[in-house]
Amino acid sequence: MSPITIDNIIQASERIQVHRTPVQTCTALNDLASEPNAPVELFFKCELFQKTGSFKFRGASNAVALLSDQEATHGVVTHSSGNHAQALALAARNRGIPAYIVMPTTTPDIKKAAVLGFGANIIECEPIQAVREKTAEEVRSKTNATLIHPFNNPNVIAGQGTIALELLSQVKDLDAILIPVGGGGMLTGMSIAAKALKPGIKVFAAEPAAVDDTYRSFTNRERATNEVAKSVADGLLTNLGDIAFSEIHKNVDGVFTVSEKEIIHAMELVWGRMKLCIEASAGVGVAVALYNKEFKQVVKKEGIKRIGIVLCGGNVDLVKATELFQKFKE
């Protein structure tokens, strides 16, 4: 039995105070995604406009809201170098409780400043996953704070699933949804919601080829991990979580990967054509729609015409982004 249901997701949508992010379209990208005799329309769910600049605020808000009063007095703790750190810091501030964020020493100062700006406490550690987890556990033990995992938490997953509720109410007759995947919290929540509300819809995951553990896990039906986690899509470097792995074959119809160059090209196109300052992780779904030949074959074979794509965030270093654009130019 799934730990997350459509009822959990609907309740989360009624509970959390988040932006109902807009959906935008772009004729130029539609043309690039279309094949001869197989036109498609792309509908971009703009989570870069969510509070804290990414979808992560949905799940963090739901998890914090569901803490008991006694749990809340001790605050929350997590380990994160990016979007979840900011999201949990703001969610905790909104409830008036402490937040302890374990962050690697390599985290850019701009991200640390954002977390501090929301009133959270930062505990720095070595940039090693095992050390991050150990440090978070030490903080939890010392403070009695509740650990809010970035993706392997049912309440976080239910919060992320609210994206699908909104998207399906905003765009009628969607045939498919493309969702970027790292740890799989958003993919799990959205796929549960989408299939419950519209059983015939196709749900696809988009992943960097450089960190393709979800693709391998889905294809081989065996848990896979990445020995080296390095990609321009730094929000998608985490291995697929336990909950996501247990759920992925129930509601996900396929996983598709794209190269680093394709991710950057897609990101630059969205910046240039749509004037949306997305981060590289948000470019992964766009890249699959534009460049992945296998995906295009599936679209044509299944008669898919209307595709929703989640632009998952916009927390990007502008200087580094422009450097990437220059590096990957043909």
URLIN-V869929 format. One record per residue. N is the residue number from 1. RES is the residue in one letter. SS is DSSP state (alpha for helix, beta for strand, coil for the rest). PHI is phi in whole degrees, -180 to 180 (* if undefined). Layout:
n->N res->RES ss->SS phi->PHI
n->N res->RES ss->SS phi->PHI
//
This chain:
n->1 res->M ss->coil phi->*
n->2 res->S ss->coil phi->-67
n->3 res->P ss->coil phi->-73
n->4 res->I ss->coil phi->-125
n->5 res->T ss->coil phi->-121
n->6 res->I ss->alpha phi->-61
n->7 res->D ss->alpha phi->-64
n->8 res->N ss->alpha phi->-59
n->9 res->I ss->alpha phi->-72
n->10 res->I ss->alpha phi->-63
n->11 res->Q ss->alpha phi->-63
n->12 res->A ss->alpha phi->-61
n->13 res->S ss->alpha phi->-64
n->14 res->E ss->alpha phi->-81
n->15 res->R ss->alpha phi->-90
n->16 res->I ss->coil phi->-86
n->17 res->Q ss->coil phi->-106
n->18 res->V ss->coil phi->-130
n->19 res->H ss->coil phi->-73
n->20 res->R ss->coil phi->-84
n->21 res->T ss->coil phi->-71
n->22 res->P ss->coil phi->-75
n->23 res->V ss->beta phi->-114
n->24 res->Q ss->beta phi->-122
n->25 res->T ss->coil phi->-128
n->26 res->C ss->coil phi->-153
n->27 res->T ss->alpha phi->-60
n->28 res->A ss->alpha phi->-62
n->29 res->L ss->alpha phi->-74
n->30 res->N ss->alpha phi->-58
n->31 res->D ss->alpha phi->-63
n->32 res->L ss->alpha phi->-69
n->33 res->A ss->alpha phi->-81
n->34 res->S ss->coil phi->-80
n->35 res->E ss->beta phi->-113
n->36 res->P ss->coil phi->-54
n->37 res->N ss->coil phi->64
n->38 res->A ss->beta phi->-143
n->39 res->P ss->coil phi->-70
n->40 res->V ss->coil phi->-130
n->41 res->E ss->beta phi->-117
n->42 res->L ss->beta phi->-106
n->43 res->F ss->beta phi->-124
n->44 res->F ss->beta phi->-98
n->45 res->K ss->beta phi->-84
n->46 res->C ss->beta phi->-90
n->47 res->E ss->alpha phi->-75
n->48 res->L ss->alpha phi->-65
n->49 res->F ss->alpha phi->-91
n->50 res->Q ss->coil phi->-71
n->51 res->K ss->alpha phi->-54
n->52 res->T ss->alpha phi->68
n->53 res->G ss->alpha phi->84
n->54 res->S ss->beta phi->-160
n->55 res->F ss->coil phi->-63
n->56 res->K ss->alpha phi->-59
n->57 res->F ss->alpha phi->-66
n->58 res->R ss->alpha phi->-63
n->59 res->G ss->alpha phi->-66
n->60 res->A ss->alpha phi->-62
n->61 res->S ss->alpha phi->-63
n->62 res->N ss->alpha phi->-66
n->63 res->A ss->alpha phi->-64
n->64 res->V ss->alpha phi->-68
n->65 res->A ss->alpha phi->-63
n->66 res->L ss->coil phi->-88
n->67 res->L ss->coil phi->-67
n->68 res->S ss->coil phi->-70
n->69 res->D ss->alpha phi->-60
n->70 res->Q ss->alpha phi->-67
n->71 res->E ss->alpha phi->-62
n->72 res->A ss->alpha phi->-63
n->73 res->T ss->alpha phi->-62
n->74 res->H ss->alpha phi->-88
n->75 res->G ss->coil phi->85
n->76 res->V ss->beta phi->-132
n->77 res->V ss->beta phi->-139
n->78 res->T ss->beta phi->-155
n->79 res->H ss->beta phi->-122
n->80 res->S ss->coil phi->-166
n->81 res->S ss->coil phi->-107
n->82 res->G ss->coil phi->-147
n->83 res->N ss->alpha phi->-67
n->84 res->H ss->alpha phi->-67
n->85 res->A ss->alpha phi->-59
n->86 res->Q ss->alpha phi->-66
n->87 res->A ss->alpha phi->-64
n->88 res->L ss->alpha phi->-69
n->89 res->A ss->alpha phi->-60
n->90 res->L ss->alpha phi->-71
n->91 res->A ss->alpha phi->-61
n->92 res->A ss->alpha phi->-68
n->93 res->R ss->alpha phi->-60
n->94 res->N ss->alpha phi->-63
n->95 res->R ss->alpha phi->-93
n->96 res->G ss->coil phi->77
n->97 res->I ss->coil phi->-126
n->98 res->P ss->coil phi->-71
n->99 res->A ss->beta phi->-132
n->100 res->Y ss->beta phi->-117
n->101 res->I ss->beta phi->-115
n->102 res->V ss->beta phi->-83
n->103 res->M ss->beta phi->-130
n->104 res->P ss->beta phi->-63
n->105 res->T ss->coil phi->-63
n->106 res->T ss->coil phi->-84
n->107 res->T ss->coil phi->-62
n->108 res->P ss->coil phi->-57
n->109 res->D ss->alpha phi->-59
n->110 res->I ss->alpha phi->-64
n->111 res->K ss->alpha phi->-74
n->112 res->K ss->alpha phi->-62
n->113 res->A ss->alpha phi->-62
n->114 res->A ss->alpha phi->-65
n->115 res->V ss->alpha phi->-65
n->116 res->L ss->alpha phi->-64
n->117 res->G ss->alpha phi->-63
n->118 res->F ss->coil phi->-90
n->119 res->G ss->coil phi->88
n->120 res->A ss->coil phi->-85
n->121 res->N ss->beta phi->-99
n->122 res->I ss->beta phi->-102
n->123 res->I ss->beta phi->-116
n->124 res->E ss->beta phi->-87
n->125 res->C ss->beta phi->-151
n->126 res->E ss->coil phi->-64
n->127 res->P ss->coil phi->-80
n->128 res->I ss->coil phi->-128
n->129 res->Q ss->alpha phi->-54
n->130 res->A ss->alpha phi->-62
n->131 res->V ss->alpha phi->-70
n->132 res->R ss->alpha phi->-60
n->133 res->E ss->alpha phi->-66
n->134 res->K ss->alpha phi->-64
n->135 res->T ss->alpha phi->-65
n->136 res->A ss->alpha phi->-62
n->137 res->E ss->alpha phi->-66
n->138 res->E ss->alpha phi->-64
n->139 res->V ss->alpha phi->-66
n->140 res->R ss->alpha phi->-60
n->141 res->S ss->alpha phi->-64
n->142 res->K ss->alpha phi->-75
n->143 res->T ss->alpha phi->-103
n->144 res->N ss->coil phi->66
n->145 res->A ss->coil phi->-69
n->146 res->T ss->beta phi->-87
n->147 res->L ss->beta phi->-75
n->148 res->I ss->coil phi->-110
n->149 res->H ss->coil phi->-68
n->150 res->P ss->coil phi->-60
n->151 res->F ss->coil phi->-147
n->152 res->N ss->coil phi->-94
n->153 res->N ss->coil phi->-145
n->154 res->P ss->alpha phi->-57
n->155 res->N ss->alpha phi->-72
n->156 res->V ss->alpha phi->-65
n->157 res->I ss->alpha phi->-62
n->158 res->A ss->alpha phi->-62
n->159 res->G ss->alpha phi->-64
n->160 res->Q ss->alpha phi->-67
n->161 res->G ss->alpha phi->-63
n->162 res->T ss->alpha phi->-65
n->163 res->I ss->alpha phi->-60
n->164 res->A ss->alpha phi->-67
n->165 res->L ss->alpha phi->-57
n->166 res->E ss->alpha phi->-66
n->167 res->L ss->alpha phi->-59
n->168 res->L ss->alpha phi->-71
n->169 res->S ss->alpha phi->-84
n->170 res->Q ss->alpha phi->-87
n->171 res->V ss->coil phi->-125
n->172 res->K ss->coil phi->-82
n->173 res->D ss->coil phi->61
n->174 res->L ss->coil phi->-68
n->175 res->D ss->coil phi->-94
n->176 res->A ss->beta phi->-158
n->177 res->I ss->beta phi->-131
n->178 res->L ss->beta phi->-108
n->179 res->I ss->beta phi->-128
n->180 res->P ss->beta phi->-62
n->181 res->V ss->coil phi->-132
n->182 res->G ss->coil phi->-126
n->183 res->G ss->coil phi->-78
n->184 res->G ss->coil phi->97
n->185 res->G ss->alpha phi->-65
n->186 res->M ss->alpha phi->-67
n->187 res->L ss->alpha phi->-60
n->188 res->T ss->alpha phi->-64
n->189 res->G ss->alpha phi->-63
n->190 res->M ss->alpha phi->-68
n->191 res->S ss->alpha phi->-69
n->192 res->I ss->alpha phi->-62
n->193 res->A ss->alpha phi->-65
n->194 res->A ss->alpha phi->-63
n->195 res->K ss->alpha phi->-70
n->196 res->A ss->alpha phi->-71
n->197 res->L ss->alpha phi->-83
n->198 res->K ss->coil phi->-145
n->199 res->P ss->coil phi->-54
n->200 res->G ss->coil phi->-83
n->201 res->I ss->coil phi->-71
n->202 res->K ss->beta phi->-95
n->203 res->V ss->beta phi->-120
n->204 res->F ss->beta phi->-122
n->205 res->A ss->beta phi->-103
n->206 res->A ss->beta phi->-121
n->207 res->E ss->beta phi->-144
n->208 res->P ss->beta phi->-64
n->209 res->A ss->alpha phi->-63
n->210 res->A ss->alpha phi->-71
n->211 res->V ss->alpha phi->-136
n->212 res->D ss->coil phi->-100
n->213 res->D ss->alpha phi->-63
n->214 res->T ss->alpha phi->-68
n->215 res->Y ss->alpha phi->-59
n->216 res->R ss->alpha phi->-70
n->217 res->S ss->alpha phi->-64
n->218 res->F ss->alpha phi->-70
n->219 res->T ss->alpha phi->-69
n->220 res->N ss->alpha phi->-96
n->221 res->R ss->coil phi->56
n->222 res->E ss->coil phi->-133
n->223 res->R ss->coil phi->-61
n->224 res->A ss->coil phi->-119
n->225 res->T ss->coil phi->-134
n->226 res->N ss->coil phi->-100
n->227 res->E ss->coil phi->-68
n->228 res->V ss->coil phi->-122
n->229 res->A ss->coil phi->-112
n->230 res->K ss->coil phi->-143
n->231 res->S ss->coil phi->-161
n->232 res->V ss->coil phi->-64
n->233 res->A ss->coil phi->-84
n->234 res->D ss->alpha phi->-69
n->235 res->G ss->alpha phi->-81
n->236 res->L ss->alpha phi->-119
n->237 res->L ss->coil phi->-83
n->238 res->T ss->coil phi->-73
n->239 res->N ss->coil phi->-69
n->240 res->L ss->coil phi->-56
n->241 res->G ss->coil phi->-76
n->242 res->D ss->alpha phi->-60
n->243 res->I ss->alpha phi->-65
n->244 res->A ss->alpha phi->-61
n->245 res->F ss->alpha phi->-63
n->246 res->S ss->alpha phi->-71
n->247 res->E ss->alpha phi->-104
n->248 res->I ss->alpha phi->-61
n->249 res->H ss->alpha phi->-82
n->250 res->K ss->alpha phi->-81
n->251 res->N ss->alpha phi->-130
n->252 res->V ss->coil phi->-102
n->253 res->D ss->coil phi->-97
n->254 res->G ss->beta phi->177
n->255 res->V ss->beta phi->-127
n->256 res->F ss->beta phi->-129
n->257 res->T ss->beta phi->-117
n->258 res->V ss->beta phi->-140
n->259 res->S ss->coil phi->-79
n->260 res->E ss->alpha phi->-60
n->261 res->K ss->alpha phi->-64
n->262 res->E ss->alpha phi->-66
n->263 res->I ss->alpha phi->-62
n->264 res->I ss->alpha phi->-67
n->265 res->H ss->alpha phi->-62
n->266 res->A ss->alpha phi->-65
n->267 res->M ss->alpha phi->-60
n->268 res->E ss->alpha phi->-66
n->269 res->L ss->alpha phi->-63
n->270 res->V ss->alpha phi->-66
n->271 res->W ss->alpha phi->-59
n->272 res->G ss->alpha phi->-76
n->273 res->R ss->alpha phi->-88
n->274 res->M ss->alpha phi->-103
n->275 res->K ss->coil phi->61
n->276 res->L ss->coil phi->-110
n->277 res->C ss->coil phi->-87
n->278 res->I ss->coil phi->-81
n->279 res->E ss->coil phi->-86
n->280 res->A ss->alpha phi->-60
n->281 res->S ss->alpha phi->-59
n->282 res->A ss->alpha phi->-74
n->283 res->G ss->alpha phi->-81
n->284 res->V ss->alpha phi->-69
n->285 res->G ss->alpha phi->-64
n->286 res->V ss->alpha phi->-62
n->287 res->A ss->alpha phi->-62
n->288 res->V ss->alpha phi->-62
n->289 res->A ss->alpha phi->-64
n->290 res->L ss->alpha phi->-88
n->291 res->Y ss->alpha phi->-122
n->292 res->N ss->coil phi->-79
n->293 res->K ss->alpha phi->-66
n->294 res->E ss->alpha phi->-63
n->295 res->F ss->alpha phi->-62
n->296 res->K ss->alpha phi->-64
n->297 res->Q ss->alpha phi->-65
n->298 res->V ss->alpha phi->-64
n->299 res->V ss->alpha phi->-58
n->300 res->K ss->alpha phi->-68
n->301 res->K ss->alpha phi->-65
n->302 res->E ss->alpha phi->-85
n->303 res->G ss->coil phi->69
n->304 res->I ss->coil phi->-76
n->305 res->K ss->coil phi->-123
n->306 res->R ss->beta phi->-122
n->307 res->I ss->beta phi->-122
n->308 res->G ss->beta phi->-89
n->309 res->I ss->beta phi->-129
n->310 res->V ss->beta phi->-87
n->311 res->L ss->beta phi->-90
n->312 res->C ss->coil phi->-74
n->313 res->G ss->beta phi->-172
n->314 res->G ss->coil phi->-139
n->315 res->N ss->coil phi->-87
n->316 res->V ss->coil phi->-132
n->317 res->D ss->coil phi->-81
n->318 res->L ss->alpha phi->-62
n->319 res->V ss->alpha phi->-66
n->320 res->K ss->alpha phi->-66
n->321 res->A ss->alpha phi->-64
n->322 res->T ss->alpha phi->-67
n->323 res->E ss->alpha phi->-65
n->324 res->L ss->alpha phi->-65
n->325 res->F ss->alpha phi->-57
n->326 res->Q ss->alpha phi->-69
n->327 res->K ss->alpha phi->-64
n->328 res->F ss->coil phi->-98
n->329 res->K ss->coil phi->-65
n->330 res->E ss->coil phi->-77
//
